[in-house]
Each structure stands twice: as structure tokens, then as C-alpha cells.
């Protein structure tokens, strides 16, 4: 373990990026061997004068990091035969969609961003590329899989996870919010304007309204690190965790494209378009959101790191990937024994 100077370097980096990107809030929590090594909070819930200080109860909108929650629900569905195979054709499950448009799209393509579908602003779907040919980060697959889980279980994936995971872990600060509360951190879209509440209209997982405090975000990652065990008991089948966090995408001709499990970004070797740094060990995995949250799991070091911001389009512009990679590299450097 590095000394306090190394932690100060990481904390300083997180706070500097907060200021650089006009985020009003930052949080950082590091766990190793199921113990909290570092917990840091800075800033305020919004850019208003009387905004509340960030603390361990502050709940951030985690934006696309919510996909890791959906991914676990999909893994449950495949493990339990609700979805027969990862390589089943999507057309067999989405009978209300154009089978010609779906073509040879499979469930595997939908959960690894290799489906090739996109959506016009009017809601009409188009095909960008053939399934499995490339990688593109779009939203249509998230809506499709959210609806599919609801269909096969007769309940939303948030409700499924609440029963099977959130209650056993004692989570009370993880939910898709439709009502405001003082714990919720605003999302800064334009620094010149007051932060937005980022609430949804439903709790069914279709809206981008998942709010989580930093401790439960880290514990969510720790569930995966521990292969589904909670307090020594197998709460989630290990096979479900393995399915979600190992590389599942088809092989791409472009070797610089990211590798994915069930929405998680998974490290095999450094890739130019990956969001994980080159110094992060093989087998690590990460999920992140447009408002700045990052959850990084490094099994080789038995480490989980949760980082939070509240600014939409953090790291915007041409340096987007650099900042994402640099954070994970700095974390890896803190534990690298070489």
C-alpha cells in the first residue's frame, strides 16, 4: 500500500477535475478486501448559494452507470431460462418490432453495444451497421432490454433487484426517484443555470433517474468483486456475476474497440477506444455515466473504487477518453506492487 501522499494525489486529481468541468460536487470511495480505505467528499449539491454540502448521504444521479444494474437483471434472466440463450435472435422476443430491421440481432448484441441499431428523434429505428460488425453506444438497446426483463418476470428490473439484491445488502439509498428530497444531488447541465433535479416519471427503470449514494455505489461494485457473496453468503449465483462481468461481445475486426460484458466495460488488453486505462490489470471492469460517476472493480487487487460528479458531459470534448483512462490508471498505480 502506498502512503498518504499517494491518496492525496488521487484526491487532488478528483477535485481538480471537479473544478475544471464545473461540477459542484465530487466524492471518492475506495474499498479493498471489503474494507473502506478512503472516503472523500467535496463541494455542494448544486450551484445555488444555500446548497447543501456533499456528504455520505448525498445521492448522485448515476446516469448510464444504471446499465450495470440492468445487466445483472439480464444475467439473472439467462441463468434462470427466462431468456433461453445469449445468442437467441432479438426478433423472437420483440414481436412488435420489424423483424427485417432486427435481422440477425441477438441478445448478445443488445447487451454489448454491438447491435447496430439507432433511433431518430421521432422514435423511428434505423440500422447503422450489421449486428456484431462494430460497436456504438446508443440508447435503444437499453430500452429494449428494460422492457424485456419486465415482460419475462412480470415486474420491472428495479423491483426484481430490490427483492433479490438491494434488501439483502441493506440498500436504502439506491432507487429510481420520481420525488424530490434533500439527499438528491442536482445535475449541472449549464454552469450558468441552476442545477436540474433529474427526476423521472416512473420507477420502472426506463427513465434516467437512478440516484445512489457513494457508499452503496461502492457496495454494488463489491457485490460483483465478491462473486455475489454478501457477508459470506451466496446472495447472487456466482455464474450470474461471471456472465455479467466477462467479455461477451463478438470479435471485432477493429481491435481498438471496447470490450463489454453485460454493459460493463471489461479490460483484456489496452485498446485505444476503451474507457479503461492501459495500466489497469486484465480482468478489471468499469461502468460510468455522463454525469461523471465511475465504478471501477479491480479483482487482481481486490479493490473497488466509486467516484461521483454531478456535471453532465464531464470530460467533454476531445480529451474525454484521456480523463477516463487517467483516473483508472491513477487508481491502478496506487495498488501496483511493481
For each residue, the residues with C-beta under 8 A, 3 or more apart:
1: 335
2: 5 6 7 334 335
3: 6
4: 7 8
5: 2 8 9
6: 2 3 9 10 333 334
7: 2 4 10 11 38 334
8: 4 5 11 12
9: 5 6 12 13 330
10: 6 7 13 14 28 38 330 331 334
11: 7 8 14 15 28 38 40
12: 8 9 15 16
13: 9 10 16 17 326 327 330
14: 10 11 17 18 26 28 40 42 307 327
15: 11 12 18 19 26 42
16: 12 13 19 20
17: 13 14 20 21 23 26 309 314 315 323 327
18: 14 15 21 23 24 25 26 42 43 309 311
19: 15 16 22 23
20: 16 17
21: 17 18 292 309 311 314 315 316
22: 19 188 191 311
23: 17 18 19 26 43 188 292 309 310 311 314
24: 18 43 44 45 46 47 51 186 188 195 310 311
25: 18 42 43 44 45 54 58 60 185 308 309 310
26: 14 15 17 18 23 40 41 42 43 54 307 308 309
27: 40 41 42 54 58 60 214 306 307 308
28: 10 11 14 38 39 40 214 305 306 307 308
29: 36 38 39 40 214 215 217 218 305 306
30: 36 37 38 39 218 303 304 305 331
31: 34 35 36 37 218 221 222 303 304 305
32: 35 37 301 302 303 304 335
33: 302
34: 31 222 226
35: 31 32
36: 29 30 31 39 218
37: 30 31 32
38: 7 10 11 28 29 30
39: 28 29 30 36 56 214 215
40: 11 14 26 27 28 29
41: 26 27 53 54 55 56 58 214
42: 14 15 18 25 26 27 54
43: 18 23 24 25 26 53 54
44: 24 25 47 51 52 53 54
45: 24 25 51 52 53 54 58 184 185 186 195 310
46: 24 51 185 186 188 194 195
47: 24 44 51 186 188 191 194 195
48: 51 194 195
49:
50:
51: 24 44 45 46 47 48 186
52: 44 45 58 182
53: 41 43 44 45
54: 25 26 27 41 42 43 44 45 58 185
55: 41 58
56: 39 41 213 214 215
57: 173 183 213
58: 25 27 41 45 52 54 55 183 185 213 214
59: 173 177 183 184 185 211 212 213
60: 25 27 185 211 212 213 214 217 291 293 308 309 310
61: 184 185 187 198 208 209 210 211 289 291 310
62: 65 66 210 211 212 217 289 291 293 308
63: 66 208 289 290 291 293 312
64: 67 208 287 288 289 290
65: 62 68 210 217 287 288 289 293 294 295
66: 62 63 69 70 205 208 210 289
67: 64 70 71 142 263 287
68: 65 71 72 220 244 262 263 264 287 295
69: 66 72 73 157 158 161 205 210 220
70: 66 67 73 74 142 145 146 149 157 205 262 263
71: 67 68 74 75 111 244 261 262 263 264
72: 68 69 75 76 161 165 236 240 241 244 262
73: 69 70 76 77 149 157 160 161
74: 70 71 77 78 83 107 111 145 149 244 262
75: 71 72 78 79 240 241 243 244 262
76: 72 73 79 80 82 160 164 240
77: 73 74 80 82 83 148 149 152 153
78: 74 75 81 82 83 85 86 107 243
79: 75 76 237 239 240 243
80: 76 77
81: 78 84
82: 76 77 78 152 153
83: 74 77 78 86 88 93 107 148 152
84: 81 88
85: 78 88 107
86: 78 83 106 107 108 111 248
87: 106 107 108
88: 83 84 85 92 93 106 107
89: 92 93 102 104 105 106
90: 93 94 97 102 105 106 107 109 110 115 144
91: 94 95 97 99 102 103 105
92: 88 89
93: 83 88 89 90 107 148 151
94: 90 91 97 102 144 148
95: 91
96:
97: 90 91 94 101 102 125
98: 101 102 125
99: 91 102 103
100: 103
101: 97 98 117 125 127
102: 89 90 91 94 97 98 99 105 117
103: 91 99 100 127 130 131
104: 89 130 131
105: 89 90 91 102 109 110 115 116 117 131
106: 86 87 88 89 90 109 110 131
107: 74 78 83 85 86 87 88 90 93 110 111
108: 86 87 111 112 114 248 249 250
109: 90 105 106 112 114 115 116 131 132 141 250
110: 90 105 106 107 115 141 144 145
111: 71 74 86 107 108 141 145 248 260 262 263
112: 108 109 135 248 249 250 260 261 262 263
113: 135 136 137 138 141 249 258 260 263
114: 108 109 131 132 133 134 135 249 250 252 260
115: 90 105 109 110 131 138 140 141
116: 105 109 127 128 129 130 131 132 133 134 136
117: 101 102 105 125 126 127 128 138 140 141
118: 125 126 127 128 136 138 140
119: 123 124 125 126 138 139 140
120: 123 124 125 126
121:
122:
123: 119 120
124: 119 120
125: 97 98 101 117 118 119 120 140
126: 117 118 119 120
127: 101 103 116 117 118 130
128: 116 117 118 134 136
129: 116 133 134 136
130: 103 104 116 127 133
131: 103 104 105 106 109 114 115 116
132: 109 114 116 249 250
133: 114 116 129 130 252 253
134: 114 116 128 129 252 254 257
135: 112 113 114 249 252 254 257 258 260 273
136: 113 116 118 128 129
137: 113
138: 113 115 117 118 119 141
139: 119 142 143
140: 115 117 118 119 125 143 144
141: 109 110 111 113 115 117 138 144 145
142: 67 70 139 145 146
143: 139 140 146 147 206
144: 90 94 110 140 141 147 148
145: 70 74 110 111 141 142 148 149
146: 70 142 143 149 150 156 157 204 205 206
147: 143 144 150 151 206
148: 77 83 93 94 144 145 151 152
149: 70 73 74 77 145 146 152 153 156 157 160 205
150: 146 147 153 154 155 156 157 204 205
151: 93 147 148 154
152: 77 82 83 148 149
153: 77 82 149 150 157 160
154: 150 151
155: 150 159 160
156: 146 149 150 159 160 203 204 205
157: 69 70 73 146 149 150 153 160 161 205
158: 69 161 162 175 176 203 204 205
159: 155 156 162 163
160: 73 76 149 153 155 156 157 163 164
161: 69 72 73 157 158 164 165 166
162: 158 159 165 166 167
163: 159 160 166 167
164: 76 160 161 167 168 235 236
165: 72 161 162 168 169 171 223 235 236
166: 161 162 163 169 171 174
167: 162 163 164 170 171
168: 164 165 230 235
169: 165 166 216 219 223 230 235
170: 167
171: 165 166 167 174 216 219
172:
173: 57 59 183 211 212 213 215 216
174: 166 171 210 211 212 213 216 217 220
175: 158 203 210 211
176: 158 200 202 203 204 205 207 209 210 211
177: 59 180 181 184 199 200 203 209 210 211
178: 199 200 201 202 203 209
179: 199
180: 177 184 197 199
181: 177 184
182: 52
183: 57 58 59 173 211 213
184: 45 59 61 177 180 181 197 198 199 211
185: 25 45 46 54 58 59 60 61 211 308 310
186: 24 45 46 47 51 194 195 196 197 198 310
187: 61 195 196 197 198 291 310 311 312
188: 22 23 24 46 47 191 195 196 310 311 312
189: 193 195 196 312
190: 193
191: 22 47 188 311
192:
193: 189 190
194: 46 47 48 186
195: 24 45 46 47 48 186 187 188 189 310
196: 186 187 188 189
197: 180 184 186 187
198: 61 184 186 187 208 209 211 291
199: 177 178 179 180 184 209
200: 176 177 178 203 206 207 208 209
201: 178 207
202: 176 178 206 207
203: 156 158 175 176 177 178 200 209
204: 146 150 156 158 176 207
205: 66 69 70 146 149 150 156 157 158 176 210
206: 143 146 147 200 202
207: 176 200 201 202 204
208: 61 63 64 66 198 200
209: 61 176 177 178 198 199 200 203
210: 61 62 65 66 69 174 175 176 177 205
211: 59 60 61 62 173 174 175 176 177 183 184 185 198
212: 59 60 62 173 174 216 217 220 293
213: 56 57 58 59 60 173 174 183 216 217
214: 27 28 29 39 41 56 58 60 217 218 306 308
215: 29 39 56 173 218 219 306
216: 169 171 173 174 212 213 219 220
217: 29 60 62 65 174 212 213 214 220 221 293 295 306 308
218: 29 30 31 36 214 215 221 222 295 304 305 306
219: 169 171 215 216 222 223
220: 68 69 174 212 216 217 223 224 295
221: 31 217 218 224 225 295 296 297 304 305 306
222: 31 34 218 219 225 226 304
223: 165 169 219 220 226 228 230 235 236 241
224: 220 221 227 228 241 244 245 285 297
225: 221 222 297 299 302 303 304
226: 34 222 223 229 230
227: 224 238 241 242
228: 223 224 234 235 236 237 238 240 241
229: 226 232 233 234 235
230: 168 169 223 226 233 235 236
231:
232: 229
233: 229 230
234: 228 229 237 238
235: 164 165 168 169 223 228 229 230
236: 72 164 165 223 228 230 240 241
237: 79 228 234 240 241
238: 227 228 234 241 242
239: 79 242 243
240: 72 75 76 79 228 236 237 243 244
241: 72 75 223 224 227 228 236 237 238 244 245
242: 227 238 239 245 246
243: 75 78 79 239 240 246 248 261 262
244: 68 71 72 74 75 224 240 241 261 262 264
245: 224 241 242 261 262 264 266 285 297
246: 242 243 261 266
247: 259 260 261 266 268
248: 86 108 111 112 243 260 261 262
249: 108 112 113 114 132 135 252 259 260
250: 108 109 112 114 132
251:
252: 114 133 134 135 249 255 257
253: 133
254: 134 135 257
255: 252 271
256: 271 272 273 274
257: 134 135 252 254 271 273
258: 113 135 265 271 273 274 275
259: 247 249 265 266 267 268 271 274
260: 111 112 113 114 135 247 248 249 263 264 265 266
261: 71 112 243 244 245 246 247 248 264 266 285
262: 68 70 71 72 74 75 111 112 243 244 245 248
263: 67 68 70 71 111 112 113 260 287
264: 68 71 244 245 260 261 285 286 287
265: 258 259 260 274 275 276 285 286 287 288
266: 245 246 247 259 260 261 283 284 285
267: 259 274 276 280 281 282 283 284 285 286
268: 247 259 282
269: 282
270: 274 277 278
271: 255 256 257 258 259 274
272: 256
273: 135 256 257 258 321
274: 256 258 259 265 267 270 271 325
275: 258 265 286 288 321 324 325
276: 265 267 280 284 285 286 296 324 325 328
277: 270 280 324 325 326 327 328 329 332
278: 270 325 329
279: 328 329 332 333 336
280: 267 276 277 284 296 298 328 329 331 332
281: 267 284 298 299 300 301 332
282: 267 268 269 300
283: 266 267 299 300
284: 266 267 276 280 281 296 297 298 299 300 328 332
285: 224 245 261 264 265 266 267 276 296 297
286: 264 265 267 275 276 294 295 296 297 328
287: 64 65 67 68 263 264 265 294 295
288: 64 65 265 275 292 293 294 295 324
289: 61 62 63 64 65 66 292 293 294
290: 63 64 312 313 314
291: 60 61 62 63 187 198 309 310 311 312 314
292: 21 23 288 289 307 308 309 310 311 314 315
293: 60 62 63 65 212 217 288 289 306 307 308 309
294: 65 286 287 288 289 305 306 307 324 327 328
295: 65 68 217 218 220 221 286 287 288 304 305 306 307
296: 221 276 280 284 285 286 303 304 305 307 327 328 331
297: 221 224 225 245 284 285 286 303 304 305
298: 280 281 284 301 302 303 304 305 331 332 335
299: 225 281 283 284 302
300: 281 282 283 284
301: 32 281 298 332 335
302: 32 33 225 298 299
303: 30 31 32 225 296 297 298 331 335
304: 30 31 32 218 221 222 225 295 296 297 298
305: 28 29 30 31 218 221 294 295 296 297 298 331
306: 27 28 29 214 215 217 218 221 293 294 295
307: 14 26 27 28 292 293 294 295 296 327
308: 25 26 27 28 60 62 185 214 217 292 293
309: 17 18 21 23 25 26 60 291 292 293 314
310: 23 24 25 45 60 61 185 186 187 188 195 291 292
311: 18 21 22 23 24 187 188 191 291 292 314
312: 63 187 188 189 290 291
313: 290 316
314: 17 21 23 290 291 292 309 311 323
315: 17 21 292 319 320 322 323 324
316: 21 313 320
317: 320
318:
319: 315 322 323
320: 315 316 317 323 324
321: 273 275 324 325
322: 315 319 325 326
323: 17 314 315 319 320 326 327
324: 275 276 277 288 294 315 320 321 327 328
325: 274 275 276 277 278 321 322 328 329
326: 13 277 322 323 329 330
327: 13 14 17 277 294 296 307 323 324 330 331
328: 276 277 279 280 284 286 294 296 324 325 331 332
329: 277 278 279 280 325 326 332 333
330: 9 10 13 326 327 333 334
331: 10 30 280 296 298 303 305 327 328 334 335
332: 277 279 280 281 284 298 301 328 329 335 336
333: 6 279 329 330 336
334: 2 6 7 10 330 331
335: 1 2 32 298 301 303 331 332
336: 279 332 333
337:
338:
